[in-house]
Amino acid sequence: MAERYRTVAERAEARFEVQGSEFVGRVAPVETVAEAEAFVADVREAYADATHNVPAYRVRASPFREYSSDDGEPSGSAGKPVLNVLQQREIENVVAVVTRYYGGTNLGVGGLARAYGRAVKDGVDAAGVVESVPHEHFTVTVEYDDSGSVRSLLESADVEFEADYEAEVTFAVRVPSEDGAGLRDRIRSATSGRATIDADAGR
């Protein structure tokens, strides 16, 4: 059995004000460092008018990756409190960004740490925490004649997938890592080896 871990169920956000400053905590489930960094970049771009966008993430990579930044706030007042919440909740494959719009009153290191920590706690509460197992991704490309049997196989296996019907049919599949090899073997058998399988596609 693959090792289970805790993560957030979905993307969510929470917002509140402290002495005029608005804090918005955003959290999202991710599976790679690249996904986490893309989420941080997206938030920074979308809320570039904010005073600070403070990121932190914990990703099950090899080796395990943890990251946080104060993004211009006093050292230790923002990034570490955000990361601490993720550590205390024992959640992984998660990214958080807390956006702050400065309200004119300095909160001090302690006040900032409490506000940034609360933003992530509220965001995690809004998202919900679930247990998951490691997943992997691959694509399957087949001619139209084989697409029905591949779709039926994926549906019966109850895995997540998206189908793209163009000159050929491409299925982007997300499957628990412990089931990936067996599923690929079944696809090869079902298509008499005609399927082109690209493991770990786009990761």
N, C-alpha and C positions, 0 to 999 in steps of 0.2 A: 504494500500500500504506500502510495506517495505521501510524503510528509505534508500534513495539513498546516495552514497558517491563517492568521486573521488579517482581514483587509476591510476597506470600506465597500459598501454594497453598490454605491453609485456616486456620481458627482453631486455635490451639494454646496450650499453657501449659507452663511449666517452673518448678520450685521447688527451693530449697536453703536452707540456713541458714548464717549467718555470725555467729559469736560470740553465738548465742542469738536473733538476729533472723532471722525467716523472710521470704524474698523470693519472690514469685510473679510471673513475667513472663507476660503474656497478649498475644497478637498476633492480628490479624484483617485479612483483606482488606476494603477498602471502596471505594466509587466516588464518594462525595461527602463534603464537609465535614460535612453533616448526619448521615450514617451514622457518621462517625468520632466526632462529638460524642455521638451516641446510645450508641455502644459505651462511651465513657468514662463517661457517666452511668449506664449499666447496671452497670458494674463498681463504681463508687463506691456505688451503692445496695446491691448484693449484698454488698459487703465494707465496709460502713460502720463496722464494728468495728475495721478496720485502722488503724494509726497514720498511714499515708500511702498514697494511691493516685496515683502519678505518671504523667501521660499525655504522649504525644507522637504526632504523626501527620504524614504527608506525603501530600498529595492533589493529583492532577492536575486542578486547577480553573483558571478564568481570573479572576485570575492564579493561578499555582501557590501552594499554601498549605502552610506548615510551622508547627507549633505545638508548644510544650512548656511544662510548668509544674513547679516544684519541689514544689508542694503542701505547703509548710511545712517542707521540708528546707532546710538551709543553701544560700544562693544558689549556683547552678552545680554543686551536688553530685548532682543527680538528673535533672531534666528534660533538661538539655543532654547528659549522657552517654547517655540513652535515645535522644534524637533523633540523636546522633552515630552510633550503631550503624546506624540506618536509612539515614543518609546514606552511611556507609562501605560498606554492603552495596548501595547504589544501588537501593534498593527504594522504590516509590511506591504510592499508593493503599493505604496500610497504616496501621493504628493500633496503638499499644502502650500498655499500662497496667501498671506494676509496682506491686504491692501489697506493703507492708512491715508486718510485725508486729514492733514493737520488743521486743528481748530483754533490755534492761537495760544493755547496753554501748554507749557511744558509739563509732562507727566512724571519726569524723573525715571531713573532706571527701574525702580521697583514697580511704578505705575505702568510703565511700558511693558514690562515682563508679564504682569497680570493681564493686561489687555490683549497682548499678542497670544498668550496661552489660552485665554478665554475664547478668542476668535476661532482657534483651531478646535478646542473642545466642543464648542457649539456647532462648528461645521461637521465634525465627526458624528456628533449626536444626530444631526439632520440627515446625514448620509446613511447611518446605520452601519453596524459592524457584522460581517459574515465570515464564515470559515470557507476557505478555498483550498484547492490543490494546484501545484504548478501546471501550467498549460503550455502548449507549443502550437505553432502555426505552420501551415503548409498550403500550397495551392495545387489544385488538380486541373489539368487542361485536357479536354477531350473533344472529339468530334461530336456533332449533334446526335448521331446514332447511339452513342454511349452515354449521353448526358442524363437520360431518364433513369438508367440503372444506377448511375453514380448518385444522383439526387435521392433516389429511394434508399440507397444504402446509408447515406449521411443522415437522412431523416430517421431511419430505423435505429441508427446508433445514437440519436438524440444529442448530436453535437451542434455547435453554432457554426453557421456557414453563410456566405453570401455568394450568389451566382451572377456571373457577368456573361450575357449572351451576345457575342460578336461573331467574327468569322468562325471562331471556335467557342466552346463554353469553358469558362474558368470558374472554379469553385475556390473561394478563400475560406479555409477551414481553421477553426480553433478547437482544440481537443485536449483533454487532460493528458499530460506527458506520458503517463504510464499506459495509455491506450493508443498512442499515436502510431507506433510501429505496426500493431495488429490491424488498425484501421487501414493503413496504407497497403498492407498485404491483401486485405479483402478487396480494396479498390482495384489493385492490379489483377486479382483473380477475376473480378466481375467484368473487367474490360479486356481480358486475355492479354494483358500487358500493353495495351494500346495507350493507356493514360500516361501523360507526362506529369510527374510529381516533383514539385520543387519544395523541399523541406525547409522550414524556418524562413519562409519567404518574407522579405521586407523587414526582417527583424535586425 
